[in-house]
Amino acid sequence: MKTNTVETVIQDFQNGQNIFRRQSVELMIREISRLQSLVQELEQERQWISVDEKLPEMNKTVLVICGSVTIAKRKVDIIKNYCWVEIDGMELKHVTHWQSLPKLPQEEK
């Protein structure tokens, strides 16, 4: 008996074979569920967070929105009264939202 993987089910479909066997359908349902969970995690990870809801950890580099237009990468040292003070002493005023930096791309080997 052939072992079903997502790849083999897709290949069977492309070859015009009947993929609507119970085992194949259950496999695809599990894969769809896994992918939906992954999408949900990624969407949550990429959301802008209001400074009213939560502040980033100190010394963490984040993206920030100042007012309505400025987006900048900043490493925050102190946060008080909506004024963020960076490690180098520069002040950012009117910060409304922040977001963690995305993961760096992995080098292809």
C-alpha positions in Angstrom: 0.0 0.0 0.0 1.3 3.4 -1.0 2.1 5.9 1.8 0.1 9.1 1.4 1.8 12.4 1.9 0.5 15.8 0.8 3.0 15.7 -2.1 1.8 12.2 -3.3 -1.9 13.3 -3.1 -1.1 16.4 -5.2 0.8 14.3 -7.6 -2.0 11.8 -7.9 -4.5 14.7 -8.5 -2.2 16.1 -11.2 -2.0 12.7 -12.8 -5.8 12.5 -13.0 -6.2 9.9 -10.3 -9.0 9.7 -7.8 -7.7 11.5 -4.6 -11.0 11.3 -2.8 -10.1 8.3 -0.7 -10.8 8.7 3.0 -7.1 8.6 3.9 -6.2 11.3 1.4 -9.1 13.5 2.5 -8.1 13.2 6.1 -4.5 14.0 5.3 -5.5 17.1 3.4 -7.8 18.2 6.2 -4.9 17.9 8.7 -2.6 19.8 6.4 -5.2 22.6 5.9 -5.6 22.8 9.7 -1.9 23.1 10.2 -1.6 25.8 7.6 -4.5 27.8 9.0 -2.8 27.7 12.4 0.5 28.9 10.9 -1.2 31.7 9.0 -2.9 32.8 12.3 0.4 32.8 14.1 2.1 34.9 11.4 -0.8 37.4 11.3 -0.6 37.8 15.1 3.1 38.2 14.9 2.9 41.0 12.3 0.2 43.1 14.0 0.9 46.7 15.2 0.5 46.9 19.0 -0.9 50.1 20.5 1.2 51.6 23.3 -2.0 51.8 25.3 -2.3 48.0 25.2 1.3 46.9 25.7 4.9 48.2 25.7 7.9 46.3 24.3 10.6 45.0 26.6 13.4 47.4 27.4 16.5 47.2 25.1 14.5 45.4 22.4 14.7 46.7 18.9 11.2 47.3 17.4 9.5 49.2 14.6 7.5 52.2 15.8 4.9 54.6 14.4 5.3 58.2 15.6 2.2 60.2 14.9 0.5 59.0 11.7 3.4 58.7 9.3 6.8 57.9 10.7 7.9 54.3 10.8 11.4 53.8 12.2 13.5 51.0 13.7 14.4 51.9 17.2 16.0 50.3 20.2 14.2 51.6 23.3 15.9 52.3 26.6 13.2 54.2 28.6 9.5 54.7 27.9 7.6 57.3 29.8 4.5 59.4 29.0 4.6 58.4 25.3 8.2 59.7 24.9 10.6 56.9 24.1 14.3 57.5 24.8 16.7 55.5 22.7 20.0 54.1 23.8 21.8 57.0 22.2 19.6 59.5 24.1 17.5 60.6 21.1 13.8 61.1 22.1 10.9 59.9 20.0 7.6 61.6 20.8 4.1 60.7 20.0 4.7 57.0 19.5 1.4 55.3 19.0 2.2 51.7 17.9 5.1 49.3 17.8 5.9 45.9 16.3 8.6 43.3 16.7 11.1 43.0 13.9 10.5 40.1 11.6 12.9 37.2 11.7 16.0 37.6 9.5 15.9 35.6 6.3 17.9 32.4 6.4 20.8 32.0 4.1 20.4 29.6 1.2 23.0 26.9 1.1 
